[in-house]
Amino acid sequence: MQMSPEYVDTMQWHQTLGYARQVCARVFRDGGAPADALGAFGLARYAEKADGDWSKAVEIIAEAMCAPASKRAA
């Protein structure tokens, strides 16, 4: 079970995970890799962290989408 970050409302986290899964599914369907999905969100620097794992890519994208504005700019 995936835990939401402390600063995110549970409902927002689950909705964002669903959206991230949809995006990753489209990238996968088009022959892409988790690194491609991360790159679509400007998160290519996290490709090593995902290490080719779709579930990790989904979680990284969801965390980035839910991050407070102050953390997104960093």
N, C-alpha and C positions, 0 to 999 in steps of 0.2 A: 504494500500500500504506500502510495506516495504522500508525503507530508508537505503541506503548504508552508511557505516561508512565514515566519511570525508576523510580518508586517502586512500580510495579504488576507483579506476576508476569504473564508472557505468557499463561498459560492463563486467569488471572482476567480479563485484559483482553479476550480473545476471547469468553469466556462473557458478559461484561458487554455487549460490543458486540452480541452476539446478542439479549440481553434488550432492550436499548435499541431495536434494530431492530424487534422484535416490538411493543413499545409504540408506536413511531412508526407502524408499519403499521396498528395499530388506530385510532389517531387519524386517520390519512389516510383510512382506510376510512369513518370516520364523518363525513368532510367537513372535518376540521380542518386546520390549518396547522402548520408547524414551531413557531411561537410557542405554539400550544395544547399541543403535546407538552412543550415546555419548562416551560410553566406548570403542567402536571400534576405536575412534579417540584419545583415551587417555584423554578424557574430562569428565570422570566419576564424577569428583568433581562438575560439573555443573548440575548433575541430579536433584538436588532439585530445581534449578532455572527453569528447564524445566517443572517440576511438572507434568509429564505425558503428556505434550502437544507436539505433533509432530511438529507443526509449530515453537514452541520455540526451539526445538531440532535442527531443520533445520537451523534456524538463528544462533544459537550458533556455530554449526559446520562450517557454512559459514564464520562467523566472525573469527574463529580460523584459517581457511585456508587462509584468506586474511590478517591476522595480520602481521605486519612487523616482521622480524626475531628477533628483540630486544624484542618484546612483547611475542613472542612464547616461548622463553627460560624461561620466568618468571613463 
